Amino acid sequence: MKRYLVFSGNSYYASGGWLDFKKDFTATKAAIEFANSLHEEDGLSWVHVVDSKTLQIIAYVDGSFCGNTQGSYLKYENALKLTKE
């Protein structure tokens, strides 16, 4: 398994745990680009990028803010920010 793990889904489904796992990556940039595409192109309401070495969520999109016209991209403290550029 590669270091960066991407999980995603829709808010209205029960927690899926590993069933929400989408793909793993060796580079943070590739993981975040994929996470952005899941949210923007596939319409998934939440996405988490997890560092498997530190077991921390390093970036996320929270489905509860998806209707925000300013962008639904948020960040955890010390996390990389997912941004629309």
C-alpha positions as a LaTeX table, in Angstrom:
\begin{tabular}{lrrr}
\hline
Residue & $x$ (\AA) & $y$ (\AA) & $z$ (\AA) \\
\hline
Met1 & 0.00 & 0.00 & 0.00 \\
Lys2 & 1.22 & 3.48 & $-0.88$ \\
Arg3 & 1.53 & 6.26 & 1.71 \\
Tyr4 & $-1.42$ & 8.54 & 0.86 \\
Leu5 & $-4.90$ & 7.02 & 0.93 \\
Val6 & $-8.01$ & 8.64 & $-0.51$ \\
Phe7 & $-11.45$ & 7.88 & 0.94 \\
Ser8 & $-14.70$ & 9.41 & $-0.29$ \\
Gly9 & $-18.45$ & 9.06 & $-0.39$ \\
Asn10 & $-21.74$ & 10.84 & $-0.05$ \\
Ser11 & $-23.07$ & 12.21 & 3.22 \\
Tyr12 & $-26.31$ & 10.30 & 3.06 \\
Tyr13 & $-24.64$ & 6.85 & 3.21 \\
Ala14 & $-23.74$ & 5.19 & 6.47 \\
Ser15 & $-20.03$ & 5.08 & 7.35 \\
Gly16 & $-18.33$ & 2.66 & 5.01 \\
Gly17 & $-14.85$ & 2.52 & 6.54 \\
Trp18 & $-12.54$ & 0.70 & 4.14 \\
Leu19 & $-15.42$ & 0.36 & 1.69 \\
Asp20 & $-15.01$ & 4.13 & 1.13 \\
Phe21 & $-11.35$ & 3.64 & 0.13 \\
Lys22 & $-10.81$ & 4.78 & $-3.47$ \\
Lys23 & $-7.09$ & 4.78 & $-4.29$ \\
Asp24 & $-3.58$ & 5.08 & $-2.85$ \\
Phe25 & $-0.72$ & 7.34 & $-3.95$ \\
Thr26 & 2.99 & 7.88 & $-3.31$ \\
Ala27 & 2.77 & 11.68 & $-3.68$ \\
Thr28 & 0.53 & 14.14 & $-1.85$ \\
Lys29 & $-0.01$ & 16.25 & $-4.97$ \\
Ala30 & $-1.41$ & 13.30 & $-6.94$ \\
Ala31 & $-3.62$ & 12.27 & $-4.02$ \\
Ile32 & $-5.04$ & 15.78 & $-3.68$ \\
Glu33 & $-5.62$ & 16.15 & $-7.42$ \\
Phe34 & $-7.52$ & 12.85 & $-7.38$ \\
Ala35 & $-9.48$ & 13.95 & $-4.29$ \\
Asn36 & $-10.45$ & 17.20 & $-6.01$ \\
Ser37 & $-11.62$ & 15.29 & $-9.09$ \\
Leu38 & $-13.79$ & 12.96 & $-6.96$ \\
His39 & $-15.50$ & 15.96 & $-5.46$ \\
Glu40 & $-15.74$ & 18.22 & $-8.51$ \\
Glu41 & $-16.21$ & 15.74 & $-11.36$ \\
Asp42 & $-17.86$ & 12.74 & $-9.67$ \\
Gly43 & $-19.94$ & 14.81 & $-7.25$ \\
Leu44 & $-18.93$ & 12.96 & $-4.09$ \\
Ser45 & $-19.80$ & 15.11 & $-1.09$ \\
Trp46 & $-16.84$ & 14.31 & 1.15 \\
Val47 & $-13.22$ & 13.30 & 0.55 \\
His48 & $-10.38$ & 12.56 & 2.98 \\
Val49 & $-6.69$ & 12.23 & 2.13 \\
Val50 & $-4.95$ & 10.20 & 4.85 \\
Asp51 & $-1.21$ & 9.89 & 5.48 \\
Ser52 & $-0.79$ & 6.21 & 6.35 \\
Lys53 & 2.48 & 6.85 & 8.20 \\
Thr54 & 1.11 & 9.46 & 10.61 \\
Leu55 & $-2.50$ & 8.21 & 10.49 \\
Gln56 & $-3.67$ & 11.81 & 10.09 \\
Ile57 & $-6.15$ & 13.30 & 7.65 \\
Ile58 & $-3.95$ & 15.73 & 5.74 \\
Ala59 & $-6.67$ & 17.25 & 3.53 \\
Tyr60 & $-10.40$ & 16.98 & 3.17 \\
Val61 & $-13.63$ & 18.23 & 1.65 \\
Asp62 & $-16.53$ & 18.15 & 4.09 \\
Gly63 & $-19.91$ & 17.33 & 2.56 \\
Ser64 & $-21.80$ & 19.49 & 4.99 \\
Phe65 & $-20.40$ & 22.57 & 3.23 \\
Cys66 & $-20.93$ & 21.49 & $-0.38$ \\
Gly67 & $-23.58$ & 24.13 & $-1.03$ \\
Asn68 & $-21.19$ & 26.94 & $-0.12$ \\
Thr69 & $-20.75$ & 29.12 & $-3.20$ \\
Gln70 & $-17.40$ & 30.31 & $-1.87$ \\
Gly71 & $-16.09$ & 26.76 & $-2.29$ \\
Ser72 & $-16.43$ & 23.74 & $-0.08$ \\
Tyr73 & $-12.72$ & 23.27 & 0.47 \\
Leu74 & $-11.66$ & 23.15 & 4.08 \\
Lys75 & $-8.63$ & 22.02 & 6.02 \\
Tyr76 & $-7.74$ & 20.43 & 9.30 \\
Glu77 & $-5.17$ & 22.17 & 11.48 \\
Asn78 & $-1.75$ & 21.44 & 9.92 \\
Ala79 & $-3.42$ & 19.87 & 6.85 \\
Leu80 & $-2.87$ & 20.71 & 3.22 \\
Lys81 & $-5.70$ & 22.83 & 1.91 \\
Leu82 & $-7.74$ & 21.63 & $-1.05$ \\
Thr83 & $-8.37$ & 24.73 & $-3.12$ \\
Lys84 & $-10.04$ & 25.66 & $-6.34$ \\
Glu85 & $-7.49$ & 27.40 & $-8.49$ \\
\hline
\end{tabular}
